[in-house]
Amino acid sequence: MQTLNESREDGIEHDDLSIARALEEDIIFGRLAPGTRLTEDTLLARFHVTRHFARQAIVQLETMGIVVRERNKGATVRSLTARQVQEIYDVRELLQRQAALWIKLPAPEALIEELLALHEEHGRHIESGYLRGVHEANDKFHLTLFGACGNAHLVQSIELYMRLSLPVRANSMSSKESLRISHEHHRLMIEMLRGGDNWVLAQLCVDHLQPSKKRYLAYVGENDRVA
């Protein structure tokens, strides 16, 4: 029996969360470029849901930080200027550096085993080209790693800025070579957890952010020249 928050399209049940997830995937993998408008009518035609659930899906994406809504303009996929990218990454660097400095080293073996399992999953998805799996395993890896700092509020802030930087991170998803470099960084982080130098670990966590940041800034600069 169909519930109030579900609709069917070709046998698939849709609610506001599943619509938001489908759109998030489109954004992550570049099918919806930064600046693309999201209208309720488009969602109604695609998912055959009520206007209420189309609207709620957009609200979910706004809460996640990957869609922005403006008065009289509607909703658009978040597009970041070079300055916004720099400011977001300044904060990400501060947060991740501090979290890495607070991790007690050498780390417990249970944490290392958990990260190794996520690392293996991340690599498997890279090689198979399953980008949803790459994205989810990557986020789990980092939140598990930084969770070892012992400060839940700091980890929540890291997660928030991971979401805010999603357009930047998504820009690197199309490059398998970039994903492999990221994967190698993860391996080095795990090795450093077995040692005792928090400063080296912290610097790697900051350096790890730079490739996707530089790639997006180049993308923004190229678009500015075209415009």
Sequence and secondary structure as in RCSB ss.txt:
>XXXX:A:sequence
MQTLNESREDGIEHDDLSIARALEEDIIFGRLAPGTRLTEDTLLARFHVTRHFARQAIVQLETMGIVVRERNKGA
TVRSLTARQVQEIYDVRELLQRQAALWIKLPAPEALIEELLALHEEHGRHIESGYLRGVHEANDKFHLTLFGACG
NAHLVQSIELYMRLSLPVRANSMSSKESLRISHEHHRLMIEMLRGGDNWVLAQLCVDHLQPSKKRYLAYVGENDR
VA
>XXXX:A:secstr
   TT EEETTEEE HHHHHHHHHHHHHTTSS TT EE HHHHHHHH   HHHHHHHHHHHHHHTSEEEETTTEE
EE    HHHHHHHHHHHHHHHHHHHHHS SS  HHHHHHHHHHHHHHHHHHHHT HHHHHHHHHHHHHHHHHTTS
 HHHHHHHHHHHHHTHHHHHTTTT HHHHHHHHHHHHHHHHHHTSS HHHHHHHHHHTTHHHHHHHHHHHHHHHH
H 
